[in-house]
């Protein structure tokens, strides 16, 4: 994530259900000080 320019205080949106990838993103954002924003995949038009 840091290689893509995510820095401390940035918002990172993730549109996914609770799987391993979701947990990895949660820990990665916490480690660099970014804020993870959950987007519910059930919200569709």
N, CA, C and O atoms as CSV, one atom per row, in Angstrom:
chain,resi,resn,atom,element,x,y,z
A,1,UNK,N,N,0.818,-1.186,0.000
A,1,UNK,CA,C,0.000,0.000,0.000
A,1,UNK,C,C,0.866,1.256,0.000
A,1,UNK,O,O,0.549,2.237,-0.672
A,2,UNK,N,N,1.936,1.220,0.741
A,2,UNK,CA,C,2.803,2.389,0.789
A,2,UNK,C,C,3.441,2.619,-0.578
A,2,UNK,O,O,3.730,3.759,-0.941
A,3,UNK,N,N,3.661,1.560,-1.328
A,3,UNK,CA,C,4.206,1.683,-2.672
A,3,UNK,C,C,3.256,2.359,-3.636
A,3,UNK,O,O,3.676,2.884,-4.667
A,4,UNK,N,N,1.973,2.348,-3.302
A,4,UNK,CA,C,0.955,3.010,-4.125
A,4,UNK,C,C,0.652,4.414,-3.630
A,4,UNK,O,O,-0.251,5.073,-4.145
A,5,UNK,N,N,1.398,4.878,-2.633
A,5,UNK,CA,C,1.252,6.254,-2.165
A,5,UNK,C,C,0.334,6.438,-0.977
A,5,UNK,O,O,0.005,7.574,-0.637
A,6,UNK,N,N,-0.095,5.358,-0.330
A,6,UNK,CA,C,-0.950,5.484,0.853
A,6,UNK,C,C,-0.079,5.892,2.031
A,6,UNK,O,O,0.939,5.261,2.316
A,7,UNK,N,N,-0.496,6.960,2.714
A,7,UNK,CA,C,0.268,7.486,3.839
A,7,UNK,C,C,-0.598,7.557,5.093
A,7,UNK,O,O,-1.801,7.297,5.049
A,8,UNK,N,N,0.027,7.909,6.195
A,8,UNK,CA,C,-0.678,8.034,7.467
A,8,UNK,C,C,-1.803,9.055,7.328
A,8,UNK,O,O,-1.595,10.156,6.817
A,9,UNK,N,N,-3.002,8.678,7.788
A,9,UNK,CA,C,-4.160,9.565,7.741
A,9,UNK,C,C,-4.994,9.446,6.480
A,9,UNK,O,O,-6.092,9.999,6.419
A,10,UNK,N,N,-4.500,8.734,5.465
A,10,UNK,CA,C,-5.269,8.541,4.229
A,10,UNK,C,C,-6.431,7.582,4.472
A,10,UNK,O,O,-6.353,6.701,5.327
A,11,UNK,N,N,-7.504,7.764,3.712
A,11,UNK,CA,C,-8.644,6.859,3.766
A,11,UNK,C,C,-8.489,5.804,2.674
A,11,UNK,O,O,-8.209,6.128,1.520
A,12,UNK,N,N,-8.673,4.551,3.047
A,12,UNK,CA,C,-8.570,3.444,2.104
A,12,UNK,C,C,-9.912,2.719,2.106
A,12,UNK,O,O,-10.290,2.110,3.107
A,13,UNK,N,N,-10.629,2.783,0.989
A,13,UNK,CA,C,-11.914,2.116,0.881
A,13,UNK,C,C,-11.748,0.699,0.379
A,13,UNK,O,O,-10.972,0.447,-0.543
A,14,UNK,N,N,-12.480,-0.234,0.985
A,14,UNK,CA,C,-12.446,-1.624,0.548
A,14,UNK,C,C,-13.878,-2.112,0.399
A,14,UNK,O,O,-14.692,-2.007,1.317
A,15,UNK,N,N,-14.166,-2.651,-0.788
A,15,UNK,CA,C,-15.484,-3.194,-1.077
A,15,UNK,C,C,-15.322,-4.702,-1.137
A,15,UNK,O,O,-15.012,-5.257,-2.191
A,16,UNK,N,N,-15.529,-5.364,-0.012
A,16,UNK,CA,C,-15.324,-6.802,0.056
A,16,UNK,C,C,-16.075,-7.378,1.250
A,16,UNK,O,O,-16.406,-6.674,2.205
A,17,UNK,N,N,-16.331,-8.668,1.166
A,17,UNK,CA,C,-16.899,-9.360,2.316
A,17,UNK,C,C,-15.747,-9.787,3.225
A,17,UNK,O,O,-14.581,-9.680,2.847
A,18,UNK,N,N,-16.070,-10.262,4.402
A,18,UNK,CA,C,-15.028,-10.623,5.380
A,18,UNK,C,C,-14.334,-11.916,4.976
A,18,UNK,O,O,-14.810,-13.016,5.257
A,19,UNK,N,N,-13.204,-11.755,4.311
A,19,UNK,CA,C,-12.332,-12.864,3.944
A,19,UNK,C,C,-10.922,-12.534,4.392
A,19,UNK,O,O,-10.684,-11.491,5.002
A,20,UNK,N,N,-10.006,-13.404,4.095
A,20,UNK,CA,C,-8.614,-13.210,4.491
A,20,UNK,C,C,-8.053,-11.893,3.962
A,20,UNK,O,O,-7.316,-11.205,4.669
A,21,UNK,N,N,-8.392,-11.539,2.730
A,21,UNK,CA,C,-7.886,-10.305,2.140
A,21,UNK,C,C,-8.341,-9.080,2.932
A,21,UNK,O,O,-7.587,-8.119,3.089
A,22,UNK,N,N,-9.563,-9.120,3.423
A,22,UNK,CA,C,-10.115,-8.011,4.203
A,22,UNK,C,C,-9.299,-7.820,5.481
A,22,UNK,O,O,-9.003,-6.690,5.870
A,23,UNK,N,N,-8.940,-8.917,6.127
A,23,UNK,CA,C,-8.157,-8.850,7.357
A,23,UNK,C,C,-6.754,-8.322,7.065
A,23,UNK,O,O,-6.212,-7.539,7.846
A,24,UNK,N,N,-6.162,-8.744,5.947
A,24,UNK,CA,C,-4.831,-8.268,5.570
A,24,UNK,C,C,-4.858,-6.754,5.353
A,24,UNK,O,O,-3.950,-6.050,5.795
A,25,UNK,N,N,-5.894,-6.249,4.673
A,25,UNK,CA,C,-6.006,-4.808,4.444
A,25,UNK,C,C,-6.196,-4.078,5.776
A,25,UNK,O,O,-5.644,-2.996,5.972
A,26,UNK,N,N,-6.963,-4.658,6.678
A,26,UNK,CA,C,-7.189,-4.029,7.977
A,26,UNK,C,C,-5.880,-3.875,8.745
A,26,UNK,O,O,-5.607,-2.808,9.295
A,27,UNK,N,N,-5.077,-4.920,8.786
A,27,UNK,CA,C,-3.803,-4.840,9.498
A,27,UNK,C,C,-2.820,-3.925,8.778
A,27,UNK,O,O,-2.064,-3.201,9.425
A,28,UNK,N,N,-2.819,-3.949,7.449
A,28,UNK,CA,C,-1.900,-3.094,6.688
A,28,UNK,C,C,-2.208,-1.620,6.914
A,28,UNK,O,O,-1.295,-0.818,7.111
A,29,UNK,N,N,-3.488,-1.256,6.888
A,29,UNK,CA,C,-3.840,0.143,7.111
A,29,UNK,C,C,-3.510,0.565,8.541
A,29,UNK,O,O,-3.057,1.687,8.769
A,30,UNK,N,N,-3.734,-0.324,9.494
A,30,UNK,CA,C,-3.411,-0.003,10.887
A,30,UNK,C,C,-1.914,0.190,11.072
A,30,UNK,O,O,-1.485,1.065,11.824
A,31,UNK,N,N,-1.128,-0.614,10.396
A,31,UNK,CA,C,0.329,-0.529,10.549
A,31,UNK,C,C,0.881,0.781,10.015
A,31,UNK,O,O,1.807,1.342,10.602
A,32,UNK,N,N,0.327,1.285,8.902
A,32,UNK,CA,C,0.858,2.529,8.340
A,32,UNK,C,C,0.111,3.756,8.846
A,32,UNK,O,O,0.498,4.884,8.540
A,33,UNK,N,N,-0.949,3.552,9.614
A,33,UNK,CA,C,-1.687,4.676,10.177
A,33,UNK,C,C,-2.777,5.212,9.278
A,33,UNK,O,O,-3.295,6.303,9.515
A,34,UNK,N,N,-3.135,4.460,8.244
A,34,UNK,CA,C,-4.235,4.867,7.366
A,34,UNK,C,C,-5.561,4.437,7.988
A,34,UNK,O,O,-5.587,3.679,8.957
A,35,UNK,N,N,-6.645,4.924,7.426
A,35,UNK,CA,C,-7.979,4.630,7.940
A,35,UNK,C,C,-8.723,3.777,6.918
A,35,UNK,O,O,-8.916,4.196,5.777
A,36,UNK,N,N,-9.140,2.577,7.330
A,36,UNK,CA,C,-9.866,1.691,6.427
A,36,UNK,C,C,-11.348,2.033,6.473
A,36,UNK,O,O,-11.942,2.131,7.547
A,37,UNK,N,N,-11.938,2.215,5.291
A,37,UNK,CA,C,-13.355,2.527,5.172
A,37,UNK,C,C,-14.037,1.325,4.533
A,37,UNK,O,O,-13.750,0.975,3.388
A,38,UNK,N,N,-14.939,0.695,5.276
A,38,UNK,CA,C,-15.635,-0.484,4.772
A,38,UNK,C,C,-16.820,-0.066,3.908
A,38,UNK,O,O,-17.620,0.783,4.302
A,39,UNK,N,N,-16.924,-0.665,2.738
A,39,UNK,CA,C,-18.058,-0.440,1.864
A,39,UNK,C,C,-18.797,-1.764,1.749
A,39,UNK,O,O,-18.230,-2.758,1.297
A,40,UNK,N,N,-20.053,-1.777,2.154
A,40,UNK,CA,C,-20.841,-2.998,2.174
A,40,UNK,C,C,-21.167,-3.454,0.750
A,40,UNK,O,O,-21.813,-2.717,0.005
A,41,UNK,N,N,-20.725,-4.677,0.353
A,41,UNK,CA,C,-21.010,-5.148,-1.006
A,41,UNK,C,C,-22.484,-5.452,-1.246
A,41,UNK,O,O,-22.892,-5.666,-2.387
A,42,UNK,N,N,-23.285,-5.475,-0.188
A,42,UNK,CA,C,-24.718,-5.710,-0.356
A,42,UNK,C,C,-25.432,-4.471,-0.885
A,42,UNK,O,O,-26.561,-4.572,-1.367
A,43,UNK,N,N,-24.795,-3.302,-0.803
A,43,UNK,CA,C,-25.392,-2.068,-1.288
A,43,UNK,C,C,-25.168,-1.959,-2.796
A,43,UNK,O,O,-24.121,-1.491,-3.243
A,44,UNK,N,N,-26.132,-2.383,-3.553
A,44,UNK,CA,C,-26.039,-2.334,-5.016
A,44,UNK,C,C,-27.321,-1.729,-5.565
A,44,UNK,O,O,-28.384,-1.809,-4.951
A,45,UNK,N,N,-27.192,-1.135,-6.715
A,45,UNK,CA,C,-28.371,-0.531,-7.347
A,45,UNK,C,C,-29.189,-1.595,-8.026
A,45,UNK,O,O,-30.225,-1.293,-8.618
